[in-house]
């Protein structure tokens, strides 16, 4: 630990800290072994333990799951770089690689922070000991059949099971390697704390495997049910659990603030979704640069012109339906904010009655979503033709003119007014760093689950701004077209 880290720890102890629990408590509903398994899952690796065939992630029948299987004992946990080992296995044309992971202490000592029940610093302990602390066995394979055999193995002791696996795979098909890594022990509180800290520091992006979390600050991941004051100063890496409240204070990582209320989390990995999320289309990624911005703008102009030309015959039909039912005007312009916080008129075909805003004040108690949005399943303000226009998303067609004028992009965060942008400063600054879009990640991935819609909006907007590239834009456009076709 550096002197700067010690100073940070002391400074933190002098402040009023949020209620904390030991690191081995659940965070985001995850226990130690589940967090470890999902950590490897985010890297395309499925952890398979001896004799544990049942579970949330059975071995796929066909190899459409993970890229690699990590075969471990019932309680073994290791951290190591598997990429060069997988390449070596491929180069050797081996079915599996037998690994010996050695945990080396480069400094010859370990340090740990001792805190009281309130999470305040008591002392920093340093323990000198053996230079080599521990070692462990592990195997890697890309063959799901080998992984399945290991998962179903129950009749042997620990030592005999490794020997059985070696003989079953065939000595001629097995490579071997020794690698340095981390082999923490799992039975003590100190060991479990070290494991969670390692996961925290190495897992820089828990989404999309972990549900209902979003990045509020760089390397700071927050559960959507947590409350963080705008004045809070958060320095990552930090994980903030469900129900935690952070006031106007400084919290310095690396740290995990455990759940303060019950939190459910799916521990099943959807490998197809994960692959689609990380590798949406096999197209080159355009970096965030002037060239990237210019090409995106050029694409927006061309796409908007094509869309206007193709949909122009729909305009007189939509105008006629609206005017016949509720009179003039057929268009509605709502003031929204674009890049840099500039206001612009966002055009749509009018789908609601002229007195819709007055009716909203009377219907506010029936709002079915959280945050600044307003949504009712059977909204009485909708025109009869408005339901059809919305279902087919025809009401959005005039926004292609906003794209031509530079107010909007084809893909981006949902355009919103200044009032809505005041709810979350971090979210506001991120979404106003790009042009809003006719469609976006939130529109194609939202679930409409009660009391989570606003959190999903924040989560997916932040995710889009962080990850935006050609692959993501084209995938969102494809998903939007699918949604329209399905009706």
ABEGO torsion letter per residue (X at the ends): XBAAAAAAAAAAAABBBBBBBBAABBBGGBBAAAAAAAAAAAAGBBBBBBGBABEABBBBABBABBABBBBBBAABBBBBBAAAAAAAAAAAGBABBBBBBBBBBAAGBBBBBBBBAAGBBABBBBBBBBABABBBBBBBBABAAAAAAAAABAABBAAAAAAAAAAAAEAAABBBBBBBBBBBBAABAAAAAAAAAAAAAABABAOAABBGBBBABBGBBBBAABBBBAABBBBOBBBBBBGBBBBBBBBBOBBBBBBABBBBBBABBBAAAAAAAABABBBBBBBBBAAAAAAAAAAAAAAAAAAAAAAAAAAAAAAAAAAAAAEOBABBBBBBBBBGGBBBBBBBBBABBAAAAAAAAAAAAABABBEABBBBABBAABBAAAAAAAAAGAAAAAAAAAAAAGABBABEBBBBBAAAAAABAAAAAAAAABBBBABBAAAAABAGBBGAAAAAAAAAAAAAAAABBAAAAAAAAAAAAAAAAAX
